[in-house]
Structure formats: structure tokens, C-alpha cells
């Protein structure tokens, strides 16, 4: 079964307001890499979080050269952005928010959020996001 892919086109379709464009996928990818840097995530860990793209693709994305992005990768980036935002809401000091990602949590079976996220499955990212949303009163 083929993975849906988003092709970046210069003009978004008027029918789909959420369609990826060179501007917003590039912005999302830049934000993803800034978050990975803030969290001290290695390139290999970041590749796993993104769904294990090839090294060449990963480094192209890191340089801002984004041509196509799989739907799964878009979901993963979305989860990371949501996790980052939830941490900013929960912690008033950005450094504490960034440090939390590496601290073991009983709610994650003793793993840190980063350890869970590099489990490799998109559901690992969803679990961390769900935990943080519940902690900030967003329910389950």
C-alpha cells in the first residue's frame, strides 16, 4: 500500500485550506529542527521521530530542501509541535520545558518522553502528546 505524499505546489488548492505549501511545510520543518536542537536530540533520534527517512532526505530537510513529505511524516511533525506547545504551557521557564523531555516519568513506565518518542511508531508520539494534554487539562 502506497503512503500518501504531499507534493509541494506553488499555489494551494482553494478547496483545501490545510494543504501543504512551500511556506508552511518549510516552516513546520524548520520548527521541528529548532525543537530537536532545543531538546538536544541527535540526528539519528530525530530521524526516528520523523519516521526514519533516508539519511540523504533527512539532511536535505534539515538544510531546508523539502520537496515531498509523506503524510506520516506530517503527522509526526504535528505531534512534536503539539508536544512542544504543551510543554511551553505547562512550564513557565523554557529551559525546564526542554529538560522535561529527558526526565524519566512514571506515567511512561519509567521512560523519558524522548525515549518513548524514539520508539519509532507514530503512536509513541501520540502517547506523549496525550499525556501532556491530560496534564494541562485537555482531557484524554
Secondary structure, DSSP 8 states (H G I E B T S, - for coil): ----EEE-BSS--TT-TT--BHHHHHHHHHHHHHHHHHHT--HHHHHHHTT---HHHHHHHHTT---EEEHHHHHHHHHHHHHHHHHHHH-SSHHHHHHHTTSB-GGGTT-BHHHHHTTSSHHHHHHHHHHHHHHTT---
